[in-house]
């Protein structure tokens, strides 16, 4: 699915959308605004105020690795890339 929005032509040239509108702006006397089609993900980033396409939207959540020992059924977890600092997951968690 694509979303149609109106952006200033300078934003199209620069590649960074700073202002957008859902309809053609009334004050567009010199035809400086153009209609573009963007992905739903890009539209959500615009609405959320995100600036970067590569920005992790879930950066406040830690990436955890869970490993189960098949012999003891013990489950250990650790942060991604943090070897040697495993924690044991309790059964009631």
GICORSUL-V790566 format. One record per residue. RES is the residue in one small letter. SS is DSSP state (helix for helix, strand for strand, loop for the rest). PSI is psi in radians with two decimals (NA if undefined). BURIAL is I if it has 24 or more other C-alpha atoms within 12 Angstrom, else O. Layout:
RES&SS&PSI&BURIAL / RES&SS&PSI&BURIAL
//
This chain:
x&loop&2.52&O / x&strand&2.72&O / x&strand&2.31&O / x&strand&2.19&O / x&strand&2.87&I / x&strand&2.28&I / x&strand&2.76&I / x&strand&2.51&I / x&helix&-0.52&O / x&helix&-0.57&O / x&helix&-0.62&O / x&helix&-0.74&O / x&helix&-0.73&O / x&helix&-0.39&O / x&loop&0.03&O / x&loop&2.09&O / x&loop&2.04&I / x&loop&-0.62&O / x&loop&2.51&O / x&strand&2.83&I / x&strand&2.67&I / x&loop&-0.40&O / x&loop&2.90&O / x&loop&2.19&O / x&loop&2.43&O / x&loop&-0.62&O / x&loop&0.17&O / x&loop&1.37&O / x&loop&-0.51&O / x&loop&0.33&O / x&loop&0.88&O / x&loop&-0.15&O / x&strand&2.44&I / x&strand&2.68&I / x&strand&2.30&O / x&strand&2.74&I / x&strand&2.19&O / x&strand&2.84&O / x&strand&2.81&O / x&helix&-0.68&O / x&helix&-0.77&O / x&helix&-0.67&I / x&helix&-0.73&I / x&helix&-0.69&O / x&helix&-0.69&O / x&helix&-0.75&I / x&helix&-0.59&O / x&helix&-0.23&O / x&loop&0.23&O / x&loop&2.51&O / x&loop&-0.52&O / x&loop&2.46&O / x&loop&-0.50&O / x&loop&0.00&O / x&loop&2.33&O / x&loop&2.03&O / x&loop&-0.26&O / x&loop&0.61&O / x&loop&-0.34&O / x&loop&-0.21&O / x&loop&2.42&O / x&loop&2.51&O / x&loop&2.02&O / x&strand&2.55&O / x&strand&2.25&O / x&strand&2.32&O / x&strand&2.32&O / x&strand&2.30&O / x&loop&2.04&O / x&loop&-0.38&O / x&loop&-0.70&O / x&loop&-0.12&O / x&loop&0.32&O / x&loop&2.31&O / x&strand&2.19&O / x&strand&2.63&O / x&strand&2.67&I / x&strand&2.85&O / x&strand&2.63&O / x&loop&2.18&O / x&loop&0.01&O / x&loop&1.39&O / x&loop&2.50&O / x&loop&-0.18&O / x&loop&0.88&O / x&loop&2.60&O / x&strand&2.60&O / x&strand&2.26&O / x&loop&2.16&O / x&loop&2.64&O / x&loop&-0.47&O / x&loop&-0.01&O / x&loop&NA&O
//
